[in-house]
Amino acid sequence: MGALLSCLHRADDSSLPLSFPNRKSSQLLTPKKAKSSIIEDDKTPIWNGEEGSEFLPCALTNLSFSLDEIKTIKSKLGV
C-alpha cells in the first residue's frame, strides 16, 4: 500500500505528497428547522461544492496488480 501511495500525487500541486482531508469539517452550519446540525464538506480540488455536480458524467478506472508486480514495484522504488 505504501508503494502505491508513494506513486500518487495531489491534484492541486503534484510536488506535494498525497494527503487526505480531515474528518472534521471547517464549517458548521446552523440548522433552520432541523434538530440536528448540517455539516458542509470542505472545498478541495476534487470537490468544488457546486450543487448537482454528482450528476455530471465521470469515468471510473480499475487497476489490478498481482502480488509479483507489487513486489517488483516495491523493489524498484526501494520501499
Secondary structure, DSSP 8 states (H G I E B T S, - for coil): -HHHHHH---SS-TTS------SS-SEEE--SS-SS-EEE----SS----TTGGGS----------HHHHHHHHHHHT-
